[in-house]
Amino acid sequence: MGVLANRGLLAGLLLLALALRIGALWLWGGAPPEKDALEYHSIAMNMLSGFGYSIQADVPTSLRPPVYPTFLAAVYSLFGPEYRHVLYVQALMHALLVLPLYWLGKRLSGSSVVGLLAAALFAVHPSFEIISRLYAENLLVPLLLLFLFLMQQAMSAERHGLIYALGAGLTVGLMGLTKPEYGLLGLGCLLLALLWSESRRYWGRWLAVTLISVCMLGAWQVRNINIDVSQDHQLAREAFVFANCPAMIGDGWWSVTDMQELERQRTACHAYLDTQPMAEQSMSVKEMWFDRPWLMTKLVLSRVMILWASPPVGISQITDISVGLKWLAILAQFAFVGLAFAALLRLVPVRPELFSFLAVAVYMTIVYGLLHAIRRYGYPFVPELCLMFSYGLLMLYEKWKNRKGA
């Protein structure tokens, strides 16, 4: 495929991606911020108004990490204090990722077709709904892709590998200051790297990633020393209990194939927990891990499935048309994720520089397997899935071609 044709197709994919995301804003972006989004918005507005980093004016908070509210404040300072301005910036930022996805897919596989397919899949993947809300995952999507690129370079470059690792460390630090769950990503990847001989020789670069990211998180924690964090501790306890609610009042299973049912479960959990003493609930959850391990295993499995393969957006509307179409869409999602992971597991033993792709998947599966079941938590991994799925199709094609030639 010629260079001009590739550029034309890539430009078309960029326009398509942007059009779909602007369309998503017109459909879903009209509601004012609420819950998590409202807190991010309030912090940004208070920062601009001179009240410091606070949800309530002049009351410093550590409840939300600083990177996403700072991003909101920057957009508000440039375009005005209107939340829709951020949504349009997020839409543009998200759409532009088709360009590095194309480049990275082509670089990793040696095939422009893989790059174009990865870019096309990301352009139309329904996870772009995330741009219609003020959620921190909007920053995690590009940051995680940047981290994967930097670590791939750090593990493949004979020279300047440490420089790439330092950049990866800064990126992990920003991710941890965007969502706390990513704070120990560098350390988790370092431990996984030490377990595999092929990546063990890069331990120094993984150590650099860990030290830089931990220092960045440490600076944030130093800032919080003189702040009342009792509210944070209460929220953490409530989140811990809520995440395990299905094991307390049901069969230990969050709905995996019906997101409306999942929301009904979450509503029922909130209603139940409001009637119970929090200390007793927390103790009950801890006891269940010892007394009913199978029940808790089911709960973890459901969280992992929602993280990686929750049904596509719009599945409820598809169900209204045809139940058969619903299951076809769900099977397509499972096939998409399944082939992506199969390709990743096949590639890493022969391409050690791709270790970071697998390490991130393993670490975050463990983390989110123990936390909430929310669809949007899986959205930052969509670019990686698009890359690996496209690479997997190339591998299947080459295998078929070789068999046919034989």
C-alpha positions as CSV (number, residue, x, y, z in Angstrom):
1,M,0.0,0.0,0.0
2,G,1.5,3.3,-1.1
3,V,2.5,6.1,1.3
4,L,-0.1,8.5,-0.1
5,A,-2.8,6.0,0.2
6,N,-1.9,5.3,3.8
7,R,-1.9,9.0,4.6
8,G,-5.3,9.4,2.9
9,L,-6.8,6.5,4.9
10,L,-5.2,7.8,8.1
11,A,-6.7,11.2,7.5
12,G,-10.1,9.6,6.9
13,L,-9.8,7.6,10.1
14,L,-8.9,10.7,12.0
15,L,-12.0,12.6,10.7
16,L,-14.2,9.6,11.4
17,A,-12.9,9.3,15.0
18,L,-13.4,13.0,15.6
19,A,-16.9,12.9,14.0
20,L,-18.0,10.0,16.2
21,R,-16.7,11.7,19.4
22,I,-18.4,15.0,18.6
23,G,-21.6,13.0,17.9
24,A,-21.2,11.4,21.3
25,L,-21.0,14.8,22.9
26,W,-24.2,15.9,21.2
27,L,-25.9,12.7,22.4
28,W,-24.5,12.2,25.9
29,G,-22.5,15.4,26.9
30,G,-25.3,17.7,27.8
31,A,-25.8,16.7,31.5
32,P,-24.0,18.8,34.1
33,P,-21.2,17.1,36.1
34,E,-22.3,14.9,39.0
35,K,-20.7,12.7,41.6
36,D,-17.0,12.1,40.8
37,A,-17.2,14.5,37.8
38,L,-18.7,17.2,40.0
39,E,-15.8,16.9,42.5
40,Y,-13.2,17.2,39.7
41,H,-15.0,20.2,38.4
42,S,-15.3,21.9,41.8
43,I,-11.6,21.4,42.5
44,A,-10.7,23.0,39.2
45,M,-13.0,26.0,39.8
46,N,-11.7,26.5,43.3
47,M,-8.1,26.4,42.0
48,L,-9.0,29.2,39.5
49,S,-10.8,31.2,42.1
50,G,-7.9,31.2,44.5
51,F,-9.3,28.8,47.1
52,G,-6.6,26.3,46.5
53,Y,-7.0,22.6,46.0
54,S,-10.4,22.0,47.5
55,I,-13.8,20.7,46.8
56,Q,-15.4,23.1,49.3
57,A,-13.9,26.6,49.2
58,D,-10.9,27.0,51.5
59,V,-11.1,23.4,52.8
60,P,-8.0,21.6,51.4
61,T,-8.7,18.1,50.2
62,S,-6.7,15.0,49.3
63,L,-9.7,13.1,48.2
64,R,-9.0,13.4,44.5
65,P,-5.5,13.1,42.9
66,P,-4.3,16.4,41.3
67,V,-3.6,15.7,37.6
68,Y,-7.1,15.6,36.2
69,P,-8.4,18.6,38.1
70,T,-5.3,20.5,37.1
71,F,-6.1,19.6,33.5
72,L,-9.6,20.9,33.9
73,A,-8.4,24.1,35.4
74,A,-6.0,24.6,32.5
75,V,-8.7,24.1,29.9
76,Y,-11.0,26.5,31.9
77,S,-8.3,29.1,32.0
78,L,-7.8,29.0,28.3
79,F,-11.4,28.7,27.0
80,G,-13.6,29.7,30.0
81,P,-15.1,28.0,33.0
82,E,-17.6,25.8,31.1
83,Y,-17.4,22.0,31.4
84,R,-18.4,21.4,27.8
85,H,-15.1,23.0,26.7
86,V,-13.3,20.2,28.4
87,L,-15.5,17.6,26.7
88,Y,-14.5,19.0,23.3
89,V,-10.8,19.0,24.2
90,Q,-11.2,15.4,25.4
91,A,-12.9,14.5,22.1
92,L,-10.0,16.0,20.1
93,M,-7.3,14.4,22.3
94,H,-9.0,11.0,22.1
95,A,-9.4,11.2,18.3
96,L,-5.8,12.2,17.7
97,L,-4.7,8.9,19.2
98,V,-5.4,7.2,15.9
99,L,-2.1,8.7,14.7
100,P,0.3,7.2,17.3
101,L,-1.7,3.9,17.2
102,Y,-1.0,3.7,13.5
103,W,2.6,4.5,13.9
104,L,3.1,2.1,16.8
105,G,1.2,-0.7,15.1
106,K,3.3,-0.4,12.0
107,R,6.5,-0.1,14.0
108,L,5.8,-3.2,16.1
109,S,4.6,-5.5,13.3
110,G,6.4,-4.1,10.3
111,S,3.0,-3.9,8.5
112,S,1.1,-0.7,7.7
113,V,-2.0,-2.8,7.5
114,V,-1.8,-3.6,11.2
115,G,-1.3,0.1,12.0
116,L,-4.3,1.1,9.9
117,L,-6.5,-1.6,11.4
118,A,-5.5,-0.7,14.9
119,A,-6.3,2.9,14.2
120,A,-9.6,2.0,12.6
121,L,-10.6,-0.2,15.5
122,F,-9.9,2.5,18.0
123,A,-11.7,5.1,15.9
124,V,-15.0,3.2,16.1
125,H,-14.6,1.4,19.4
126,P,-17.6,2.5,21.5
127,S,-15.4,3.2,24.5
128,F,-15.2,6.7,23.1
129,E,-18.3,7.5,25.2
130,I,-15.8,8.3,28.0
131,I,-15.1,11.7,26.4
132,S,-18.7,12.8,27.2
133,R,-18.0,12.9,31.0
134,L,-15.5,14.6,33.2
135,Y,-13.8,11.3,34.2
136,A,-10.1,10.9,34.9
137,E,-9.9,7.9,32.6
138,N,-9.8,10.5,29.7
139,L,-6.2,11.3,30.7
140,L,-5.3,7.7,31.4
141,V,-6.0,6.6,27.8
142,P,-3.2,8.6,26.3
143,L,-0.9,8.3,29.3
144,L,-1.1,4.5,29.3
145,L,-0.4,4.3,25.5
146,L,2.6,6.7,26.1
147,F,3.9,4.5,28.9
148,L,3.7,1.3,26.7
149,F,5.6,3.1,23.9
150,L,8.3,4.4,26.2
151,M,8.9,1.0,27.9
152,Q,8.9,-0.8,24.5
153,Q,11.7,1.6,23.5
154,A,13.5,1.3,26.8
155,M,13.6,-2.5,26.4
156,S,14.6,-2.5,22.8
157,A,17.0,0.4,22.4
158,E,20.7,-0.4,22.9
159,R,21.4,3.3,23.5
160,H,19.3,5.8,25.4
161,G,17.2,3.0,27.0
162,L,17.6,4.6,30.4
163,I,16.3,7.9,29.1
164,Y,13.1,6.2,27.8
165,A,12.8,4.5,31.2
166,L,13.0,7.8,32.9
167,G,10.2,9.1,30.7
168,A,8.2,6.0,31.5
169,G,8.7,6.7,35.2
170,L,7.4,10.2,34.8
171,T,4.4,8.9,32.9
172,V,3.6,6.3,35.6
173,G,3.9,9.0,38.2
174,L,1.3,11.1,36.3
175,M,-0.9,8.1,36.0
176,G,-0.7,7.5,39.7
177,L,-1.6,11.1,40.3
178,T,-4.6,10.7,38.0
179,K,-6.0,7.5,39.5
180,P,-4.4,6.0,42.7
181,E,-4.8,2.5,41.4
182,Y,-1.9,3.1,39.0
183,G,0.4,4.4,41.7
184,L,2.3,1.2,42.2
185,L,2.3,0.2,38.5
186,G,6.1,0.6,38.2
187,L,6.7,-1.5,41.3
188,G,4.3,-4.2,40.1
189,C,5.9,-4.4,36.7
190,L,9.4,-4.5,38.3
191,L,8.4,-7.5,40.4
192,L,6.9,-9.2,37.4
193,A,10.0,-8.5,35.4
194,L,12.2,-10.1,38.0
195,L,10.1,-13.3,37.7
196,W,10.9,-13.7,34.0
197,S,14.5,-14.3,32.8
198,E,14.1,-12.5,29.5
199,S,13.1,-9.2,31.2
200,R,15.3,-9.6,34.3
201,R,18.3,-8.0,32.5
202,Y,16.3,-4.8,32.3
203,W,15.7,-4.6,36.0
204,G,17.7,-1.3,36.2
205,R,15.3,0.4,33.8
206,W,12.3,-0.9,35.7
207,L,13.8,0.2,38.9
208,A,14.2,3.7,37.5
209,V,10.5,3.7,36.5
210,T,9.6,2.6,40.1
211,L,11.8,5.1,41.9
212,I,10.6,8.1,39.8
213,S,6.9,7.3,40.1
214,V,7.1,6.6,43.8
215,C,8.9,9.9,44.4
216,M,6.2,11.7,42.5
217,L,3.5,10.1,44.5
218,G,5.5,10.7,47.7
219,A,5.6,14.4,47.0
220,W,1.8,14.4,46.8
221,Q,1.6,12.5,50.1
222,V,3.9,15.0,51.8
223,R,1.5,17.7,50.7
224,N,-1.3,15.9,52.4
225,I,0.4,15.4,55.8
226,N,-1.2,18.5,57.3
227,I,-4.6,17.8,55.8
228,D,-7.5,16.0,57.5
229,V,-7.7,12.7,55.7
230,S,-10.5,11.1,57.9
231,Q,-12.9,11.6,55.0
232,D,-10.5,9.8,52.7
233,H,-10.3,6.8,55.1
234,Q,-14.1,6.7,55.4
235,L,-14.5,6.7,51.7
236,A,-11.9,4.0,51.3
237,R,-13.7,1.8,53.8
238,E,-17.1,2.4,52.1
239,A,-15.5,1.6,48.7
240,F,-14.0,-1.6,50.1
241,V,-17.3,-2.8,51.4
242,F,-19.3,-1.7,48.4
243,A,-16.9,-3.6,46.0
244,N,-17.8,-6.8,47.9
245,C,-21.5,-6.2,48.3
246,P,-22.7,-9.0,45.9
247,A,-21.0,-11.5,48.2
248,M,-22.9,-10.0,51.2
249,I,-26.4,-9.9,49.8
250,G,-26.3,-12.2,46.7
251,D,-24.5,-14.9,44.9
252,G,-21.2,-13.0,44.7
253,W,-21.6,-12.2,41.0
254,W,-21.7,-8.7,39.4
255,S,-23.7,-8.9,36.1
256,V,-21.3,-9.3,33.2
257,T,-23.5,-9.4,30.1
258,D,-26.2,-6.8,31.1
259,M,-24.9,-3.4,32.2
260,Q,-28.4,-2.2,33.2
261,E,-28.7,-5.2,35.5
262,L,-25.2,-4.2,36.9
263,E,-26.5,-0.7,37.7
264,R,-29.6,-2.2,39.4
265,Q,-27.2,-4.4,41.5
266,R,-25.1,-1.3,42.4
267,T,-28.3,0.6,43.4
268,A,-29.4,-2.3,45.6
269,C,-26.0,-2.4,47.2
270,H,-26.1,1.3,48.1
271,A,-29.6,0.8,49.6
272,Y,-28.4,-2.2,51.7
273,L,-25.2,-0.6,52.9
274,D,-27.0,2.6,54.0
275,T,-28.9,0.4,56.6
276,Q,-25.9,-1.3,58.1
277,P,-23.1,-0.2,60.4
278,M,-19.9,0.3,58.3
279,A,-17.5,-1.2,60.9
280,E,-19.6,-4.4,61.0
281,Q,-19.8,-4.6,57.2
282,S,-16.0,-4.2,56.8
283,M,-15.4,-7.0,59.3
284,S,-18.0,-9.2,57.5
285,V,-16.1,-8.8,54.2
286,K,-12.8,-9.8,55.8
287,E,-14.4,-12.9,57.3
288,M,-15.9,-14.0,54.0
289,W,-12.5,-14.2,52.3
290,F,-11.6,-16.9,54.8
291,D,-15.0,-18.6,55.2
292,R,-16.4,-18.5,51.7
293,P,-13.4,-18.4,49.3
294,W,-15.4,-19.8,46.3
295,L,-17.9,-17.0,46.6
296,M,-15.2,-14.4,46.7
297,T,-13.5,-16.0,43.7
298,K,-16.7,-15.6,41.7
299,L,-16.8,-12.0,42.6
300,V,-13.2,-11.4,41.5
301,L,-13.9,-13.2,38.2
302,S,-16.9,-11.1,37.5
303,R,-14.9,-7.9,38.1
304,V,-12.1,-9.1,35.8
305,M,-14.6,-9.9,33.0
306,I,-16.2,-6.5,33.3
307,L,-12.8,-4.8,33.2
308,W,-11.7,-6.5,30.0
309,A,-14.8,-7.6,28.2
310,S,-17.9,-5.7,29.3
311,P,-20.6,-5.5,26.6
312,P,-20.3,-2.7,24.0
313,V,-22.0,0.6,24.7
314,G,-25.6,0.6,23.4
315,I,-26.1,-3.1,24.2
316,S,-29.5,-2.2,25.8
317,Q,-30.7,-0.6,22.6
318,I,-29.5,-3.7,20.6
319,T,-31.4,-5.9,23.0
320,D,-34.6,-4.0,22.3
321,I,-34.1,-4.8,18.6
322,S,-33.0,-8.5,18.9
323,V,-31.7,-10.7,21.7
324,G,-29.7,-12.5,19.1
325,L,-27.9,-9.3,18.1
326,K,-27.1,-8.7,21.7
327,W,-25.4,-12.0,22.1
328,L,-23.6,-11.5,18.7
329,A,-22.2,-8.2,20.0
330,I,-21.1,-9.7,23.3
331,L,-19.4,-12.6,21.5
332,A,-17.7,-10.2,19.2
333,Q,-16.3,-8.3,22.2
334,F,-15.1,-11.5,23.8
335,A,-13.5,-12.5,20.5
336,F,-11.8,-9.1,20.2
337,V,-10.3,-9.4,23.7
338,G,-9.5,-13.1,23.4
339,L,-7.5,-12.7,20.2
340,A,-5.7,-9.7,21.6
341,F,-4.6,-11.6,24.7
342,A,-3.7,-14.7,22.6
343,A,-1.5,-12.6,20.4
344,L,0.1,-10.9,23.4
345,L,0.9,-14.3,25.1
346,R,2.3,-15.6,21.8
347,L,4.5,-12.5,21.1
348,V,6.0,-11.7,24.4
349,P,8.3,-14.9,24.6
350,V,9.8,-14.0,21.3
351,R,9.6,-10.2,21.6
352,P,10.7,-9.4,25.1
353,E,10.4,-5.7,24.3
354,L,6.6,-6.2,24.5
355,F,6.8,-7.3,28.1
356,S,5.4,-4.1,29.4
357,F,2.1,-4.7,27.4
358,L,1.7,-8.0,29.3
359,A,2.9,-6.7,32.7
360,V,0.4,-3.8,32.7
361,A,-2.4,-6.2,31.8
362,V,-1.4,-8.6,34.6
363,Y,-0.9,-5.9,37.3
364,M,-4.1,-4.0,36.5
365,T,-6.1,-7.3,36.4
366,I,-4.9,-8.1,39.9
367,V,-5.7,-4.5,41.1
368,Y,-9.1,-4.2,39.6
369,G,-10.0,-7.8,40.4
370,L,-10.0,-6.7,44.0
371,L,-11.8,-3.4,43.4
372,H,-15.0,-2.1,41.9
373,A,-16.8,-3.5,38.8
374,I,-17.2,-0.4,36.5
375,R,-17.1,-0.5,32.7
376,R,-15.1,2.7,32.3
377,Y,-12.1,1.3,34.3
378,G,-11.3,-0.9,31.2
379,Y,-11.3,2.0,28.7
380,P,-7.6,3.0,29.1
381,F,-6.6,-0.5,27.8
382,V,-8.6,-0.2,24.6
383,P,-5.6,1.1,22.5
384,E,-3.5,-1.8,23.6
385,L,-6.3,-4.3,22.8
386,C,-6.7,-2.7,19.3
387,L,-2.9,-3.1,18.7
388,M,-2.7,-6.7,19.9
389,F,-5.9,-7.7,18.1
390,S,-4.7,-6.3,14.8
391,Y,-1.3,-8.0,15.3
392,G,-3.2,-11.2,16.1
393,L,-5.0,-11.0,12.8
394,L,-1.7,-10.6,11.0
395,M,-0.3,-13.7,12.8
396,L,-3.4,-15.7,11.8
397,Y,-3.1,-14.6,8.2
398,E,0.6,-15.5,8.0
399,K,-0.1,-18.9,9.6
400,W,-2.9,-19.6,7.1
401,K,-0.7,-18.4,4.2
402,N,2.2,-20.7,5.3
403,R,-0.2,-23.7,5.5
404,K,-1.6,-22.9,2.1
405,G,1.9,-22.6,0.6
406,A,2.9,-26.0,2.2
